[in-house]
């Protein structure tokens, strides 16, 4: 069973916070309306975050042991027979699972699985490495022609 947790970017300094998500729709005595990430002690309103930056942990780590979250930008190296085809992809939830969508070919994606990404139709294996995310490093989304 995978660990369920989220990350969100703080509204003040843009730092990442990791934990559970709480949404407050109406102000309370000690908490204003907003989206929050808990802290390691379990306090549900520890860090106020930008709601659009909330991303779920996939339960997977890249080749360097870095946790992979929804919204991460990854460098993928496909190993098929003798060809190696590197590309940049974004981690997204699609239908029934996590996928890495190739940013240069939006209709192309691979299912994200342990401990690598694999294409279930061809069994092509790949290396994956987190290189940024769509919020802090959006410039990585630029496709080089």
C-alpha positions as CSV (number, residue, x, y, z in Angstrom):
1,X,0.0,0.0,0.0
2,X,1.4,3.4,-0.9
3,X,1.8,6.3,1.4
4,X,-0.8,9.0,0.9
5,X,0.5,12.5,1.2
6,X,0.5,15.8,-0.7
7,X,2.7,18.8,-1.3
8,X,1.8,22.4,-1.8
9,X,3.7,25.7,-2.3
10,X,3.5,28.1,0.6
11,X,1.7,31.4,-0.2
12,X,4.3,33.6,1.5
13,X,7.7,32.4,0.4
14,X,7.0,29.8,-2.2
15,X,8.6,27.0,-0.2
16,X,7.2,23.4,-0.5
17,X,5.3,21.8,2.4
18,X,4.5,18.1,2.6
19,X,1.7,16.3,4.5
20,X,-2.1,16.1,4.4
21,X,-4.5,18.7,2.8
22,X,-7.1,20.6,4.6
23,X,-9.5,23.1,3.0
24,X,-11.2,25.7,5.2
25,X,-14.2,27.3,3.3
26,X,-15.3,29.6,6.0
27,X,-13.0,31.4,8.6
28,X,-12.9,29.9,12.0
29,X,-11.8,31.5,15.3
30,X,-8.1,30.7,14.7
31,X,-7.9,29.8,11.0
32,X,-8.7,31.9,8.0
33,X,-10.3,30.4,4.9
34,X,-7.8,28.7,2.6
35,X,-5.9,25.6,1.7
36,X,-3.5,24.1,4.2
37,X,-0.9,21.3,4.5
38,X,-0.3,19.7,7.8
39,X,3.1,19.5,9.5
40,X,5.0,16.5,10.7
41,X,3.3,16.7,14.1
42,X,-0.1,16.4,12.4
43,X,-1.4,20.0,12.9
44,X,-3.9,20.3,10.1
45,X,-3.5,24.1,9.5
46,X,0.3,24.3,9.8
47,X,1.1,25.8,6.4
48,X,-1.2,27.8,4.1
49,X,-0.5,26.9,0.5
50,X,-1.6,28.0,-3.0
51,X,-4.4,25.5,-3.9
52,X,-3.4,25.2,-7.6
53,X,0.0,23.8,-6.5
54,X,-1.4,20.9,-4.5
55,X,0.0,17.6,-5.9
56,X,-0.4,14.1,-4.7
57,X,2.6,11.8,-4.0
58,X,2.6,9.0,-6.6
59,X,4.2,6.5,-4.1
60,X,7.2,6.3,-6.4
61,X,10.7,7.6,-6.4
62,X,13.0,8.4,-9.3
63,X,16.3,6.8,-10.0
64,X,18.0,9.0,-7.4
65,X,15.4,8.2,-4.6
66,X,13.5,11.5,-5.0
67,X,9.8,11.3,-4.3
68,X,7.7,11.8,-7.5
69,X,4.6,14.1,-7.1
70,X,1.8,15.1,-9.5
71,X,3.1,18.1,-11.4
72,X,6.7,17.1,-11.4
73,X,8.7,17.5,-14.5
74,X,10.9,14.5,-15.2
75,X,13.7,13.6,-17.6
76,X,12.9,10.2,-19.2
77,X,15.4,8.0,-21.0
78,X,13.8,5.2,-22.9
79,X,15.8,2.0,-23.4
80,X,14.4,0.1,-26.4
81,X,16.7,-2.5,-27.9
82,X,19.8,-0.3,-28.7
83,X,18.1,3.1,-29.1
84,X,18.0,5.6,-26.2
85,X,15.5,8.4,-26.6
86,X,15.5,11.1,-23.9
87,X,12.6,13.4,-23.4
88,X,10.9,15.6,-20.8
89,X,7.5,14.7,-19.3
90,X,5.0,15.9,-16.7
91,X,3.6,13.6,-14.1
92,X,-0.2,13.6,-14.2
93,X,-3.1,11.5,-12.9
94,X,-5.1,10.0,-15.9
95,X,-8.1,7.8,-15.4
96,X,-6.8,4.9,-13.3
97,X,-3.1,5.7,-12.8
98,X,-0.1,8.0,-12.9
99,X,1.3,8.8,-16.3
100,X,4.3,10.7,-17.6
101,X,3.1,12.9,-20.5
102,X,5.8,13.8,-23.1
103,X,5.7,17.6,-23.4
104,X,6.8,17.6,-27.0
105,X,4.1,15.1,-28.0
106,X,1.1,15.8,-25.7
107,X,-0.7,12.6,-27.0
108,X,2.2,10.4,-25.9
109,X,2.4,9.1,-22.3
110,X,3.7,6.2,-20.3
111,X,2.2,4.5,-17.3
112,X,4.3,5.2,-14.2
113,X,5.2,2.1,-12.3
114,X,7.7,0.6,-9.9
115,X,10.7,1.0,-10.0
116,X,10.7,2.4,-13.5
117,X,8.3,3.8,-16.1
118,X,7.1,1.1,-18.5
119,X,4.9,0.9,-21.6
120,X,2.6,-2.0,-21.0
121,X,2.2,-2.7,-24.8
122,X,5.9,-2.9,-25.6
123,X,7.6,-3.6,-22.2
124,X,10.1,-0.8,-23.0
125,X,11.9,0.3,-19.8
126,X,13.1,3.7,-18.9
127,X,15.0,5.7,-16.4
128,X,13.2,8.7,-14.8
129,X,14.7,11.6,-12.9
130,X,12.8,14.6,-11.3
131,X,14.3,17.8,-12.7
132,X,11.7,20.3,-11.5
133,X,8.0,21.0,-11.3
134,X,5.4,22.9,-13.3
135,X,5.1,25.7,-10.6
136,X,8.7,26.5,-9.5
137,X,10.4,25.7,-12.8
138,X,7.9,26.2,-15.6
139,X,10.7,27.1,-18.0
140,X,11.5,23.4,-18.2
141,X,8.2,23.0,-20.1
142,X,9.6,24.9,-23.1
143,X,10.0,22.5,-26.0
144,X,13.3,22.9,-27.8
145,X,12.9,22.5,-31.5
